[in-house]
């Protein structure tokens, strides 16, 4: 059975639970829920193992905090013998309007510290990433407060549908491949 490592980036703790920076965790949780999984504590994170159309999805929420995510990703890739083309990292993106999905085969870290650490640990930028737009509705010098801030009421109202769409995109990635997922879900 073909295995995939799906990594949702976020920060641990109740104070971060509803923040924009934790959208990776939210999407990972939605995907696990939809496929009948549940998370349990494992080394360097919480893990949910689910199956989808003959594929095994290992969904990881690293507990290393965002800026050290690479440690957990590298560990679980090695532990589960996951190839780079079977890794998908889910993260927030300030440069995309709220709720916009952008799946890419590779790329820079875009200033995102979680991606920067993953890139350093894996020694490559050649892995798929799923970026979820959180917008950039903040004043100069307020980026950290915005990213670590809670969703607005308007965003919260739209989040359920966006999480469902995100889970569909990841299932498409695992079953139909990266190209199909990009063509079907990018900028939607």
C-alpha positions in Angstrom: 0.0 0.0 0.0 1.4 3.4 -1.0 2.1 5.6 2.0 1.9 9.4 2.2 3.1 11.7 5.0 0.7 14.7 5.4 2.2 17.3 7.8 0.0 20.1 9.1 2.1 22.9 10.6 1.1 24.7 13.7 2.0 25.4 17.3 1.0 23.3 20.3 -1.1 24.6 23.2 -4.6 26.0 23.7 -3.4 29.6 23.3 -2.6 28.8 19.6 -5.5 26.6 18.8 -7.7 29.1 16.9 -4.9 31.2 15.4 -4.2 31.8 11.7 -0.8 30.2 12.1 -2.4 26.9 13.1 -4.4 26.3 9.9 -2.1 23.4 9.1 -3.3 21.7 12.3 -6.9 22.5 11.5 -6.7 21.0 8.0 -4.9 17.9 9.3 -7.6 17.4 11.9 -10.4 17.8 9.3 -8.7 15.3 7.0 -8.3 12.8 9.8 -11.9 13.3 10.9 -13.3 12.8 7.4 -11.4 9.5 7.0 -12.4 8.2 10.4 -9.0 8.7 12.1 -8.0 10.1 15.4 -4.7 11.6 16.7 -2.6 10.0 19.4 0.7 11.1 20.9 3.8 9.8 19.1 7.4 10.8 18.9 7.8 14.5 18.0 4.0 15.0 17.4 0.5 13.7 17.2 -0.2 11.1 14.5 -3.3 9.8 12.8 -3.1 6.8 10.4 -6.0 6.6 7.9 -6.7 4.8 4.7 -8.2 6.3 1.5 -8.8 4.4 -1.7 -5.9 2.0 -1.2 -3.5 4.6 0.2 -2.3 5.0 3.7 -2.1 8.6 4.9 0.1 9.3 8.0 -1.1 12.6 9.2 1.3 14.5 11.5 0.9 17.5 13.7 4.5 18.2 14.9 4.8 19.2 18.6 8.2 20.8 18.0 6.6 24.2 17.5 6.5 25.8 14.0 10.1 26.9 13.8 11.5 23.4 14.4 9.0 21.4 12.3 11.8 19.9 10.2 12.9 17.6 13.0 9.5 15.9 13.1 9.2 15.7 9.4 12.6 14.2 8.9 12.1 11.7 11.7 8.7 10.4 10.4 9.9 10.3 6.7 12.8 8.1 7.8 10.7 6.0 10.2 8.0 5.3 7.6 10.3 5.2 4.5 8.4 8.0 2.9 9.8 9.3 -0.4 9.9 13.1 -1.1 7.2 12.8 -3.7 4.9 11.3 -1.0 5.3 14.2 1.4 2.8 17.1 1.6 3.4 20.0 4.0 0.3 22.1 4.9 0.9 25.7 6.0 -0.5 29.2 6.2 0.5 31.9 3.7 0.2 35.6 4.2 0.6 36.3 0.5 -2.6 34.6 -0.5 -6.1 36.0 0.2 -8.1 34.2 3.0 -9.1 30.7 2.1 -7.2 30.5 -1.2 -5.5 27.1 -1.8 -2.1 26.9 -3.6 -0.5 23.5 -4.0 3.1 23.5 -5.4 5.6 20.8 -6.2 8.5 22.7 -4.8 9.6 26.2 -3.9 11.2 28.6 -1.5 10.2 28.9 2.1 8.7 32.3 1.3 9.9 33.6 4.7 7.9 30.9 6.6 10.1 29.6 9.4 8.4 26.2 9.5 9.2 25.6 5.8 12.7 27.1 6.3 13.4 24.4 9.0 12.0 21.6 6.9 14.0 22.7 3.9 17.2 22.8 6.1 16.5 19.3 7.6 15.6 17.7 4.3 18.4 19.6 2.5 16.0 20.3 -0.5 13.1 22.4 -1.6 11.8 19.6 -3.8 8.7 18.6 -1.7 5.1 19.4 -2.2 3.5 22.1 -0.1 -0.1 23.1 0.4 -0.5 26.8 1.2 -3.7 28.1 2.7 -4.2 31.8 2.4 -4.6 33.8 5.6 -4.5 37.2 4.0 -2.4 40.2 5.0 -4.9 42.4 6.8 -2.4 43.9 9.2 -0.6 47.2 9.7 3.2 47.6 9.3 5.0 45.9 12.2 1.9 43.9 13.2 2.6 40.7 11.2 3.4 38.5 14.3 0.2 39.7 16.1 -1.8 39.0 13.0 -0.4 35.5 12.3 -0.8 34.5 15.9 -4.2 36.2 16.2 -7.5 34.5 16.1 -9.7 34.3 13.0 -12.1 37.2 12.5 -15.9 36.4 12.7 -16.2 36.6 8.9 -13.2 34.2 8.5 -14.6 31.8 11.1 -17.9 31.7 9.2 -16.2 30.7 6.0 -13.6 28.3 7.6 -15.8 25.2 7.7 -16.3 25.1 3.9 -12.6 26.0 3.3 -11.5 23.1 5.6 -13.7 20.7 3.7 -12.3 21.9 0.4 -8.7 21.5 1.7 -9.4 18.0 2.9 -10.7 17.1 -0.6 -7.6 18.6 -2.2 -5.3 16.5 0.0 -7.3 13.3 -0.8 -6.9 14.1 -4.5 -3.2 14.6 -4.0 -2.8 11.1 -2.4 -5.1 9.3 -4.9 -4.8 11.2 -8.2 -1.4 12.8 -7.8 0.1 16.2 -7.5 -0.7 17.5 -11.0 -4.4 16.7 -10.7 -4.6 18.3 -7.2 -2.9 21.5 -8.5 -5.1 21.7 -11.6 -8.3 21.0 -9.6 -7.8 23.1 -6.5 -5.2 25.9 -7.0 -6.7 29.4 -6.5 -10.1 28.0 -5.6 
